[in-house]
Amino acid sequence: MRDKLKILITIECYPPVINGSGIATMRLASGLAKRGHQVVVACPGKSIKPKINIESNVTVHRVRSLPVPKISHQGFSFSAFPRNYIKHIFKEFKPDIVHISDHFFISSAAVSLAKKNKIKVVGTNYFTPYNAIDNLIIKKNSLLYRILEKIFWHYFLNIFNNIDVVTTPTASAKKIIQDVGLKKQVNVISCGLDIEKFKKNKPGNEIFYKYKINTNKIIFLSASRLDREKRVDVLLEALSMLKDKIDFQFIITGRGTDKENLEKVTLKKNLTDRVVFTDFVPDSELKNLYSLSDIFLTASEVELQGLSIMEAMASGLPVVAANSMAIPELVKDGINGYLFEPGNTIDASEKILQLASDKKLREYMSLNSLRLIKEHDLEVTLVKFEEIYYEHISEISKVNKT
C-alpha cells in the first residue's frame, strides 16, 4: 500500500467565490482528503489578515488579499505579495507535490518555491483570457482586445511551460493552450463530478413555494455566474420569441456583474412573469432545481468543460447549449441535447422549441445524459491525479538515490 501524500494546491479563486475553476479545485481537494491524503489549499482571503480554516478535511490558508472591482467574478480578490506566506506553508507543511490551478500570484510563488525545494509541480489549466476581457466592455478583436489577450497568454505560458505536468479538463482546452504556444505534453483529465450527489430526486413543496415555480409549465434552468461572458442575454432573447408558442418558466440561478442588465432585458422583453432570478442558491437547493426542471440551457461561449452542464446531465436533463469550445464534448447534438450557433438567438429558440414540444424526445435525451456523464465520475478523476502524483514523486526518489 502506498504512503498517503502531502499535497499543496494553489488557486486565486476558491469558494465561497463562485466560478468553475474554484468549484472543481474544491472538489479535487476535498476528494483527495477523503481518500486519506493531507491537503492544504492556499488561496486569497477577504482582508489583509491571513486566516486558516478546516473545510471538508482540507486545511485552507486564506492569504491576505486585495479585492478586484468588477473585472470578473463578484467577490474576486488577488493575493497581495504572497511569497513569504507561501514560503511559510512550504516550511511548515513540507508538501510532497504541488498542484496549481492557475498561474497567478499564489501559484507563481508556489512554482518558484517548489523548484527551489526540488518538488514536482502539476498544473491544471481552467483559464482563458476571455472571461476577464469580456467583462471590460472592450470590442472583440479590436487592437486593445488582442493586446490584452497576448499579455494574458504570455503570463500563462511563462508559468505552465516551466512546470512538470500539465492537465486540462477537455481535449478542446488542450488544443487551445497548445495553439497559443504551450510546449509541454498535456494530459486530459475531466474535472469530475460526484454523480450520485446530483441524481434526480423528488423535491419538497418548499422550493416550489419559495420561487413560485409552476409545474404545469415547461421549466428551463440556467445555472452559472451572471457575468457577460455567460451570455444569459442570448437565452432571454431566444425565449422571448417563444412566448406565444409554449407555456414556460425560466429559472436563472447565480449572481454576477451582469445581473442588473439581465433584469432590464427581462423587463424589456416582457418576460417578468416567465423568469425567476433566484440569486445564489446552496447546493442542496440547486440539486432540487435540477430535479424539477425539464431542460437545461446555456449560451456560454467560454467553457473549458462546463460543470453546470455536467450537473444537469447527472440529474438526467437534456441540454440546449452554444456550440463553442468544449461544450460539444459533453452535449452530443441530437443525442442528449441540441447545439446552436453561438450568439444566434433564432437558432437557439428553434432548438429550444423542438425539445420543449416533444416529451418523448426529452425522455430519450435524458437517458443519454445519464449514460454519457458516467465517464466523468469524480473517483476516476481522483485516481488519475493520484497516479500522476505518485509517478513524479517516484522520479524524485530515483534521482536522489543515484
N, C-alpha and C positions, 0 to 999 in steps of 0.2 A: 504493500500500500504506500502511495507516495505521500510525502510530507505536505501538510497544508501550507499555503503561501501567505506572504505579507504583501498586499497589493495596494499601491498608491494610485488613485485615479484623480485626474485633474480636469477641471472644466470651468468655464467662465459663466455658465448659465445653468443653474441647478435649481430644482424645486425648492421653495414654492414658486419661483419664476416658471411660468408655463411655456415650454416650447418642446419640439420633438426631441432634440438632442439631449436636453436635460432629463426628460422622462425616460428616454432609452438608457441614459447613463445611470440614472437612479435604479432602474430595473436590473441592469447589469450588476451594479454594486451590491444591491440587496440580495440578488440571486446568488452571487459568489459568496456572500457572507452566510447565506442559508446553507451553502454546501461546505461550510466549515472553515473558509479562509478568513484571515484578518484583513479587513478592508478599511482603508482611510480615503475619504474624498476631500480634496481641497478645492474650494470654490469661493466666490465673493460673498461677503456678508451684506449687511444693510447699514453699517456705520463704520467709523474709523477705528472702532474697537473690535478685535477678532473674538470669535466665540467658538466653542466646541460643543457639539450636541451628539447624542447617540440616536440614530434614526434607522429603524429596521435592522438593528445589529451592525450598522455601519457607523464608524466614527467620522463625523462631518466637521471639518475645520472651515469655518466661515471667516475668510481673510478680510482684513479691513479694506474698504472699497469706497468708490465714489459713484453716485447714480448717473446714468446716461439719459438725458431727457429726450424722449420721442424719436430715438434713432430706430428702434425696432420694438422689442418686447417690453410691455409695461413691467416696471419693477426691475429692469435690467441694470446691472452695475458692473463696472470694471474694477478689478483689484488695483490698489494703489501701491506700487513698488513692493511686490510680494516676495522678492528673492530671499530676504533674511528670514521671513516666516517659513517659507518652503524649506529653506536650509535647516531650520529648527525641526521641522517634521522629519526630514531625512535622518537627522542625528538621533532623534528620539525613537522613531518608528523602525528605521533600518529596513526599507522595503526590499523585497526580492525582485520585484518587477514594477515598472511604472507604465501606466496606461493613460495616455492623454486623449481627451475627447474634442479638442480643438487646438488652435495654435496661438492663443492669445497670451496674456501676461503670465498667468499662473503656470500654464503648460510650458511656455517658453523657459521660465525659470526652472521648472522640473526637468526639462530635457537637458539643460546646461548642467545641472547638479547631478543628474543621472550619469552623464558622460564622465564627469569628474570622479564619480564613485564607481565607475565601471558597472553600471546597472543597465540592463537592456530596456528599451522603450518601445512599447506598442502604441500606435496611434490609429484611432478610428475617426474618419472624416465625415462629419454631418454638415459641412459648411459649403455654401455658395455665397458669393458676394451680393447676390440679387436681393436676399432678404433685407439687407441693410440699405442698399442703394435705392430700392423701390420705395422705401419709406421717406426718402429725402426729397421726393417730388422733383426728380431730375428726368428730363426727357430721355426715353430709352434710345440707346445707340447714338446719343449726342456725344460730342467730344469729351465733355466733362464726365459723362457716364462711363465711357471707355477708359478714360484715365483712372478713375476710381476703381474700376474693375481690375485693371492691371496692377494697381497698388495692392489691392486685397489679395489677389492671387500670388503676387510676388512674396508677400509676407507668409502666406500659407506654405509655398514651396520652400522657402528658406528654412522652415521648421521640419516639414514632412519629408524632405529629401535628405534629412540628416538624422533620421531615427531608424530603428532596426526592422520594424514590421509595420506595414500599413494595411488597414482594413477599411472597407466601406460596406454599407448595408445592401447594396444592389449592384448589378452589372452596369447599369446606367451611370451610377455615381462613380464607379471605377473609370469608365470611359471619359467622363468629364475631367477628372483630375489628371488622367494620363494625357488628354488633349491639351491641357494648359501647361504641361511640362514636368509632371511627376515622373521621376526616373526609377523609383522603387517598384518592385513587384507588389501587386495589390491582391489581397485576399478578400473575397466577397463573403460576408457573414451577416445574415439578417439581424436586425435589432432584436427580434424575438418577441414573443408575447405569451403571457400566461393565458392560454386559450380557455381553460376551464373557468377563469375569473369572468370572462365575458360571454359565457354560454347563456343563451336566451332563457329568460325566466318569466314569471308572471308578476309584474309589478303590483304593489298595493294601490289602493284608491288614492292615497295621499298625493302622489306625484301628478295624477290627473287633475286633482283639485288645485294643486299649487300653481300649475302652469296653464290651467284651463284648457286641457287637451281633450279634443272631441274624437273619440274612437270611431265614430261613424264616417270620418273623413280619411282620406289618404294622408298619412303622416310622413313628411320628408324631414330629414335630420341633417344638420351640418354641425360638426364638432371641430373647432380649431381656434387659434388666436384670431381676433378680429383686426388684423393688420392688412394693409393694402395688398401685399403680395398673395394673400389667400383668395382674393377675387370673389368674395361673397356677393359683391355687387352684381357680378355676372349671373349668379343664381337668382337673385331678386328680379333682375330684368327678364330672365328666361321664364320664371314663374308668373310674372305679370302678364305674359302672353297666354297663359293657361287659365286665367280666372273664370272664363266663361265655358271652359271645356271640362274641367274636373273640379270636384269639391275637395280642397286640401287644406292642411295646416303645415307651416314650415317652422320647425324649431331650430333656432340658432343659438348654440351654446358658446360660451367663452367671452373674453373681454380683450380689448386692444385699442390701438390708436385710431382705428377706422370706425369704431362703433357709432360715434355720433353721425358720421356721414352715412352709414348704412341705415340708421334710423330715419334720416332725411329721405333717402331713396325709397324706403318702405312707405313713407307718407306720400311722396310724390307719385308712386306707382299704385296708390290706393290699395295697399296690401296690409294695412294695420290690423284688419280683422282676421287676417290669414297667417300673420307672422308673430312668433313668440321669441323674444330675446330673454334668455334665462340668466345671462351673466355667467360667472364662473359656477360650475357645479362640481361637487366632490365625486370621486369615483363611484361611490355607491349609487348616487342619482344618475350619473352618466350611464352606468350599466343598465339601469331601468329605462332610460330614454332610448338606448339602442333596442332594447327588448320590445318596446311598444311601437317603434317606428316601422314603416313599410319599405322605405328606400333611403339610402344614404347618398348625399350629394356633396361634391367638392369641385370647385373650379380652379383650385390652386395650380400654378404652373411651376412651382419651385420645390417639389417634393423629391427628396433623395431616397425615400421609401414610402412614408405615409402611415404613421402609427394609427391615426384615427380610422383610416381605411381598413387596416388590419383588425382593429377592434370591432368595426362594423361587420366585417366578414366573419369574425369569430361569433358574432351574435346572429349570423345567418342572414344578413341583409344583402340584397343586390345593390350595386353601386353604379351611379352615373357620375363620370369624372372627366376632367380635361385630359386629353391625350398628350401628356407632357412629361418629360424627364422619366422618372422611374415608375410612374403610375401604371403604365401598361404591363409591368412585371407582376402587379397584383390584380388589376382589373383586366380580364380577358374579354375582349369585345364580343358580345353575343353569347358569352358563356356564364359569367357571374355578374354581368352588368353591361353598360354601354360607355363608349368613349366618344367625346365630342371635340371638335376643333377648338383649341384654346381661345377663349375670348369671344367665341361665336355664340351669341345668345339664341339665335334661331335654331342652330344645330342642337344646342343644349335643350331647348324647350321641346323639340321634336323627339329627342331620345327619352326625356323625362315622361312625356305624354305616352309614348309607346309602351313603356314599362308600367306606368301607373294605370293604364287602361286594360292590362292583361294580368289577372291574378295567377293564372296557371304559369305564365312566363316568370312571374316573380318567384313562385314556388320552385320552379326549375333552377333559376339563378341562385336562389337561397341555398339550395343543396350544394351547388357548385362552389359557393363561397365557403361553406363549411369544409368541403373537401380540399380546396386549394390552400386554406390557411394552415392546414396541418403541418406543412413543411416549415412553418415559421415558429414552431413551438420553442419557448424560451429555454427549455432544458437542452435542446440541441445547440442553441447559441452558446450557452454557458460551457458546455463540453468542448466546443470548438475553441473558445478562448483559453480554456484551461490547457488544452493541448499546445497552443502557441506559447503560453507562459512557460510550461514545463520544458518544452523543446529549447527555448532560448536561455533559460536558466541552466540547463544541461550543458549548453555550449560554453557558458562561462566557467562551469566546473571543469570541463575538459581543458580549457585554456589554462586555468590555474594549476592543473596537475602537471602540465608539460613544463 
